[in-house]
């Protein structure tokens, strides 16, 4: 996956994660974090949510 595309997707997921976290939607926030890591790995980056 192209790095620039991955960074844009990750930015959107981070924004959604912040909203979900602020609303107390912990499972949704966890899922978004895992999804962001999948995008990172697909673009050759290291996962951040361990």
C-alpha positions in Angstrom: 0.0 0.0 0.0 1.2 3.5 -0.8 2.6 5.3 2.3 0.8 8.6 1.5 -2.6 6.8 1.1 -1.9 4.8 4.3 -1.2 8.0 6.2 -4.4 9.6 5.0 -6.4 6.5 6.1 -4.7 6.5 9.5 -5.5 10.2 10.0 -9.2 9.5 9.4 -9.1 6.5 11.7 -7.4 8.5 14.5 -10.1 11.2 14.2 -12.8 8.5 14.5 -10.9 6.9 17.4 -10.8 10.2 19.3 -14.6 10.7 18.9 -15.4 7.1 19.9 -13.1 7.3 22.9 -14.6 10.6 24.0 -18.1 9.1 23.7 -17.1 6.1 25.8 -17.3 3.7 23.0 -14.4 1.6 24.1 -14.9 -1.4 21.8 -15.3 0.8 18.8 -12.1 2.7 19.8 -10.2 -0.6 20.2 -11.4 -1.8 16.8 -10.3 1.5 15.1 -6.9 1.2 16.7 -6.5 -2.3 15.5 -7.6 -1.3 12.0 -5.1 1.6 11.9 -2.3 -0.9 12.8 -3.4 -3.2 10.0 -3.0 -0.2 7.6 0.4 0.6 9.1 1.6 -2.9 8.6 0.2 -3.1 5.0 2.2 0.0 4.2 5.5 -1.2 5.8 5.2 0.8 9.0 5.4 -0.5 12.6 2.2 -1.1 14.6 1.6 1.4 17.4 -1.2 -0.2 19.4 0.1 -3.1 21.2 
